[in-house]
Amino acid sequence: MQTDPSHSLSRSVQEVRASVVGLWRYPVKSMLGEELNASGITEHGLVGDRRFAVVDKATGRVAGAKNPRKWGNFFDFRAAYVEPPKMGSKLPAVRLTLPDGTAVTSDHPHLAQILSEALGREVVLAQAQGEGEFPGATAEEYWPDMAGLDHRDTVTEWEMPAGTFFDIAVVHLVTTATIDRLRALYPDGRFEVRRFRPNIVVATGPDEQGFVENDWVGHVLAIGDEVRLQVTGPCSRCVMITLPQGDLPQDAGILRTAAQHNQVNVGVYADVVASGTIRRGDAVMLA
């Protein structure tokens, strides 16, 4: 398994200039989310991001797209807030759109029953309680039989950070350069941002080619006048990116390409070191 040699930046990271071209929030873990023009961002990530999750009542584990053999396709569900959430305020209700087109809000008195019928298992919708206040939730992940993965054709469990429904970190970024590189490596695959579920999509200049964000790890990313992110590590991908989503077909080659050329990574994780508002079009620089 080799890292693609084209990942290196052509200039020092301090000179990298780019811009935000996409913002995404996912109110309910593993469901489709909502594209934004702007959002508040705090140490807990984009306001309202992954604050809810479906929980299997029988096991207490978080349900989701990482185990499609058990749960089917979570990407047939969509979640969006009924009004934009604000920093420091109580979260508004979430509107859930089910595979059959039925819409129901998170404050519906029979929500658990409705979701259970839609998923074929008894579930509840849970809200994250805040970092450090409660033990980490447990979730399951199916690993396809594919070279380059840590496990093959098996299901494993992992624990999320305490009090959250994040896999590892509160922010996930990906660059247009990485998407373009993956397309070049596997032209038959439909590499679109929505497959990778990032929070922030960064457009890099024509001189920045390949998996450029690999070189951002350990640096602070300045976005606009206020927001500062500490890039903490690469984002390792899983079976989720192979699943059908809207008009995107199921395609194991999406994950296989990442495994063969970038150690299964697409994008990077980051922590928030300075809060504020992030907007599409904001300038991006590494410091």
Backbone torsions as a table, in degrees:
resi	resn	phi	psi	omega
1	MET	NA	121.9	-173.9
2	GLN	-119.0	145.3	171.2
3	THR	-82.6	133.4	-177.6
4	ASP	-59.9	129.3	-175.8
5	PRO	-68.4	-12.4	-177.4
6	SER	-83.8	8.6	-174.1
7	HIS	-73.3	-19.9	-170.1
8	SER	-70.8	145.9	176.2
9	LEU	-73.9	146.1	179.8
10	SER	-81.7	-12.7	177.9
11	ARG	-133.6	168.8	178.3
12	SER	-65.3	150.3	-174.9
13	VAL	-61.9	-28.7	-179.0
14	GLN	-63.6	-19.6	-176.7
15	GLU	-98.4	-4.5	-176.5
16	VAL	-66.4	128.4	176.7
17	ARG	-126.4	136.6	-176.6
18	ALA	-155.8	-171.6	179.5
19	SER	-149.8	157.6	176.6
20	VAL	-79.0	122.5	177.9
21	VAL	-117.3	-4.2	178.5
22	GLY	-153.8	139.8	176.0
23	LEU	-134.1	131.6	-177.9
24	TRP	-135.9	140.9	175.1
25	ARG	-127.3	141.5	-178.6
26	TYR	-123.7	91.1	-174.9
27	PRO	-58.0	-38.9	-179.9
28	VAL	-114.3	124.4	-178.0
29	LYS	-53.1	132.6	175.8
30	SER	78.5	-11.2	174.4
31	MET	-87.9	159.9	172.1
32	LEU	-61.0	151.0	-175.4
33	GLY	-116.1	-146.0	-175.4
34	GLU	-134.4	136.6	176.5
35	GLU	-85.7	139.8	-171.9
36	LEU	-122.3	157.9	169.1
37	ASN	-93.7	-27.7	-179.8
38	ALA	-158.6	157.7	177.4
39	SER	-160.3	145.1	166.9
40	GLY	-70.0	149.8	178.4
41	ILE	-140.3	130.3	-178.6
42	THR	-125.3	-171.5	177.9
43	GLU	-63.1	-13.4	177.9
44	HIS	-96.1	8.5	-179.9
45	GLY	96.7	-166.3	176.2
46	LEU	-60.0	136.3	-176.4
47	VAL	-57.8	122.6	178.3
48	GLY	89.5	-1.9	-177.0
49	ASP	-74.2	128.3	176.2
50	ARG	48.7	44.6	178.3
51	ARG	-87.6	-11.6	179.8
52	PHE	-126.9	155.9	176.3
53	ALA	-152.7	150.9	172.8
54	VAL	-84.0	132.5	-176.8
55	VAL	-120.8	132.2	176.9
56	ASP	-72.8	116.9	-177.2
57	LYS	-65.2	-30.3	-176.9
58	ALA	-71.4	-34.2	-174.4
59	THR	-113.7	-20.0	-174.7
60	GLY	78.6	3.1	-178.4
61	ARG	-87.8	150.2	176.3
62	VAL	-70.4	130.9	177.8
63	ALA	-87.3	156.9	177.0
64	GLY	172.6	-177.5	-174.4
65	ALA	-71.4	-13.6	179.7
66	LYS	-69.7	-14.3	176.4
67	ASN	-128.7	70.2	-174.4
68	PRO	-66.4	-22.7	178.4
69	ARG	-64.3	-29.5	-179.4
70	LYS	-92.3	-38.3	-168.7
71	TRP	-110.3	0.0	-175.8
72	GLY	70.9	-153.0	-176.1
73	ASN	-101.0	102.6	177.7
74	PHE	-63.9	-19.5	-179.4
75	PHE	-74.5	1.1	170.5
76	ASP	-83.4	-4.5	178.0
77	PHE	-108.4	145.5	177.8
78	ARG	-129.3	144.3	179.8
79	ALA	-132.1	137.4	177.1
80	ALA	-153.0	144.2	178.1
81	TYR	-70.1	146.0	-179.3
82	VAL	-70.2	-22.1	172.2
83	GLU	-151.0	156.2	-175.3
84	PRO	-61.5	128.0	176.1
85	PRO	-71.6	151.7	-178.0
86	LYS	-122.1	149.3	177.8
87	MET	-61.2	133.2	176.5
88	GLY	80.4	2.7	-179.6
89	SER	-115.9	159.5	176.2
90	LYS	-63.2	140.4	-179.4
91	LEU	-67.3	138.6	173.5
92	PRO	-73.0	173.0	177.9
93	ALA	-67.0	156.9	176.3
94	VAL	-105.3	135.0	174.3
95	ARG	-93.8	121.8	179.4
96	LEU	-104.6	125.4	176.0
97	THR	-105.1	120.6	-174.8
98	LEU	-85.2	166.3	-178.0
99	PRO	-55.2	-30.4	-179.1
100	ASP	-86.1	4.7	179.0
101	GLY	94.0	-9.6	177.6
102	THR	-64.1	136.3	177.5
103	ALA	-112.3	137.0	179.8
104	VAL	-145.4	145.9	-179.1
105	THR	-96.6	159.9	-175.6
106	SER	-67.7	-14.7	177.8
107	ASP	-97.7	10.6	177.7
108	HIS	-65.9	133.6	-175.4
109	PRO	-64.8	-22.1	-178.9
110	HIS	-113.4	27.9	-175.8
111	LEU	-59.5	-44.3	-178.0
112	ALA	-58.2	-43.2	179.6
113	GLN	-65.1	-42.0	-178.9
114	ILE	-63.8	-45.3	179.3
115	LEU	-67.3	-38.8	-179.9
116	SER	-61.8	-42.2	178.8
117	GLU	-66.1	-37.7	-178.6
118	ALA	-70.0	-32.5	-175.9
119	LEU	-98.8	-12.7	178.8
120	GLY	76.9	14.2	176.0
121	ARG	-144.0	155.3	179.9
122	GLU	-77.6	118.2	-175.8
123	VAL	-135.8	167.1	170.8
124	VAL	-134.7	159.2	173.6
125	LEU	-97.8	120.2	-177.4
126	ALA	-110.4	151.5	176.7
127	GLN	-109.4	137.5	177.9
128	ALA	-61.0	140.4	-172.8
129	GLN	-99.1	-3.8	178.7
130	GLY	109.3	139.5	-175.1
131	GLU	-59.0	135.1	173.0
132	GLY	82.6	-8.4	-175.9
133	GLU	-89.0	-28.5	-177.2
134	PHE	-136.2	157.4	176.3
135	PRO	-60.6	155.9	179.2
136	GLY	-66.3	140.4	176.3
137	ALA	-72.8	154.3	179.9
138	THR	-108.7	140.9	177.7
139	ALA	-135.2	168.6	-178.2
140	GLU	-115.7	151.2	179.9
141	GLU	-139.7	128.7	175.1
142	TYR	-92.4	132.1	177.8
143	TRP	-106.2	116.9	178.0
144	PRO	-68.4	163.0	179.6
145	ASP	-79.9	88.2	-173.0
146	MET	-144.3	133.2	178.5
147	ALA	-60.9	140.7	177.3
148	GLY	98.5	-10.5	178.8
149	LEU	-89.9	156.0	-179.7
150	ASP	-66.4	-32.9	178.3
151	HIS	-132.7	160.4	-178.3
152	ARG	-137.3	128.2	178.0
153	ASP	51.1	52.7	179.3
154	THR	-151.9	167.0	176.7
155	VAL	-114.6	130.8	177.4
156	THR	-121.1	167.0	176.0
157	GLU	-116.1	152.2	172.5
158	TRP	-146.6	159.2	-177.4
159	GLU	-107.4	131.9	178.7
160	MET	-80.1	159.9	175.0
161	PRO	-54.5	141.5	-173.3
162	ALA	-53.1	131.9	174.6
163	GLY	75.6	8.7	-177.2
164	THR	-129.5	171.3	171.9
165	PHE	-117.7	26.2	173.4
166	PHE	-86.5	146.6	176.7
167	ASP	-66.6	-50.2	-176.2
168	ILE	-138.2	-61.5	-174.6
169	ALA	-122.7	167.9	-171.1
170	VAL	-86.7	-14.4	-179.7
171	VAL	-134.4	137.5	175.3
172	HIS	-124.3	128.1	179.2
173	LEU	-119.9	150.0	171.5
174	VAL	-142.8	149.4	-179.8
175	THR	-102.0	156.2	173.9
176	THR	-64.3	-29.1	178.6
177	ALA	-62.6	-41.2	178.7
178	THR	-65.1	-44.6	178.6
179	ILE	-60.6	-43.0	179.8
180	ASP	-64.2	-38.8	-180.0
181	ARG	-66.1	-42.0	178.7
182	LEU	-63.2	-40.0	177.1
183	ARG	-61.2	-40.7	-180.0
184	ALA	-66.6	-35.2	-179.0
185	LEU	-74.6	-29.5	-177.2
186	TYR	-139.7	78.6	-173.8
187	PRO	-61.7	-24.1	-179.4
188	ASP	-77.7	-13.6	-179.0
189	GLY	-87.1	146.7	175.9
190	ARG	-96.0	93.1	-179.6
191	PHE	-90.4	103.3	176.5
192	GLU	-124.7	151.0	-175.7
193	VAL	-52.8	-40.1	-173.7
194	ARG	-62.7	-23.6	176.3
195	ARG	-62.2	-30.2	-170.0
196	PHE	-101.0	-5.9	171.9
197	ARG	51.9	47.7	176.8
198	PRO	-78.0	163.2	168.4
199	ASN	-84.7	-38.8	-173.9
200	ILE	-130.4	128.9	174.2
201	VAL	-108.4	125.4	-177.0
202	VAL	-110.5	123.5	175.1
203	ALA	-86.8	122.4	177.6
204	THR	-100.2	161.9	-178.3
205	GLY	-73.9	169.3	-177.6
206	PRO	-62.7	-22.0	179.2
207	ASP	-80.3	-12.2	-178.1
208	GLU	-101.9	106.0	-175.3
209	GLN	-126.1	155.0	179.9
210	GLY	88.0	-159.3	-177.2
211	PHE	-85.1	68.6	-168.2
212	VAL	-65.5	-32.1	-176.2
213	GLU	-70.1	-12.5	173.6
214	ASN	-55.4	-35.2	-178.2
215	ASP	-83.7	-0.8	178.3
216	TRP	-85.4	-16.9	-176.0
217	VAL	-58.1	130.5	-179.2
218	GLY	93.0	-5.6	-179.3
219	HIS	-108.0	162.6	175.8
220	VAL	-96.1	132.5	179.4
221	LEU	-102.6	120.5	178.0
222	ALA	-96.5	123.8	-179.2
223	ILE	-121.8	115.1	-176.9
224	GLY	64.3	-152.9	-176.5
225	ASP	-87.7	-19.8	-169.4
226	GLU	-115.5	-47.3	-166.4
227	VAL	-78.1	134.0	175.7
228	ARG	-132.3	128.5	-178.7
229	LEU	-118.8	136.0	173.2
230	GLN	-94.5	113.5	-179.9
231	VAL	-76.9	120.1	-169.0
232	THR	-103.5	-24.4	-178.4
233	GLY	173.8	170.3	178.3
234	PRO	-72.1	157.3	179.2
235	CYS	-101.8	106.8	178.7
236	SER	-77.7	135.4	-172.7
237	ARG	-101.7	168.2	-173.9
238	CYS	-141.1	-167.6	-176.1
239	VAL	-60.8	-21.4	-177.4
240	MET	-54.4	-38.4	-173.9
241	ILE	-73.8	-8.8	178.5
242	THR	-93.3	-10.5	-170.3
243	LEU	-78.2	152.3	174.9
244	PRO	-65.2	146.6	-177.7
245	GLN	-152.5	107.4	-174.4
246	GLY	62.2	-123.7	178.9
247	ASP	-90.2	3.8	176.4
248	LEU	-80.6	129.4	-178.2
249	PRO	-80.5	161.5	169.8
250	GLN	-65.4	137.1	-175.5
251	ASP	-158.4	102.4	178.5
252	ALA	-65.4	-21.4	179.9
253	GLY	-63.9	-22.9	177.6
254	ILE	-61.9	-50.0	179.4
255	LEU	-70.2	-39.7	-178.7
256	ARG	-60.9	-38.5	179.6
257	THR	-64.9	-42.7	177.0
258	ALA	-63.5	-38.1	180.0
259	ALA	-67.7	-41.0	-175.7
260	GLN	-74.1	-28.9	-169.4
261	HIS	-118.7	-14.4	-179.4
262	ASN	-147.9	37.4	174.5
263	GLN	54.5	36.5	177.9
264	VAL	70.5	11.2	-176.4
265	ASN	-97.3	140.8	169.9
266	VAL	-141.1	107.9	-178.2
267	GLY	88.5	-174.3	-177.3
268	VAL	-137.7	159.5	173.6
269	TYR	-98.6	155.7	178.9
270	ALA	-149.9	152.7	170.1
271	ASP	-103.8	153.5	179.6
272	VAL	-92.2	120.1	179.1
273	VAL	-106.6	-13.9	173.2
274	ALA	-145.5	120.4	-177.0
275	SER	-79.9	170.3	177.6
276	GLY	160.1	-154.5	176.3
277	THR	-113.2	134.2	178.5
278	ILE	-112.9	138.6	-175.3
279	ARG	-132.7	149.9	170.0
280	ARG	-60.0	135.7	-177.8
281	GLY	95.6	-12.1	177.6
282	ASP	-59.5	139.9	174.9
283	ALA	-70.3	147.3	-178.9
284	VAL	-126.0	134.6	176.3
285	MET	-146.0	144.3	172.8
286	LEU	-94.0	136.8	-177.7
287	ALA	-113.3	NA	NA
